[in-house]
Amino acid sequence: LLAWPIAILVAPLAWIYHPLAGVLFGLVIGLHINTQLGFFYHELWHQSFFKSPRTNRAFFWLISFYHLSGPQIYGIAHATHHKNVHTYRTTSRCDCPF
């Protein structure tokens, strides 16, 4: 969790001294942190990260606010995601609009 505040402080400094380095640093570190938070968020929603469901919920809410995403919205979107997991809609990307 400390990588995000460090990245927020380092990226502008990198941008000041070398703009391309700032952009690359922001993209690489930002994408990595976002992916890790998404993974933790997903596992915490399933309550499979810690043994205690209460601890899972507490960290789920903490990462929700840290990641600036609503836990209620994630619950709705995640349930929709799991409705389509391992079906034709997820294994065949033919009907995907992009």
Secondary structure, 3 states (H helix, E strand, C coil): CCHHHHHHHHHHHHHHHCHHHHHHHHHHHHHHHHHHHHHHHHHHHCCCCCCCHHHHHHHHHHHHHHCCCCHHHHHHHHHHHHHCCCCHHHHCHHHCCC
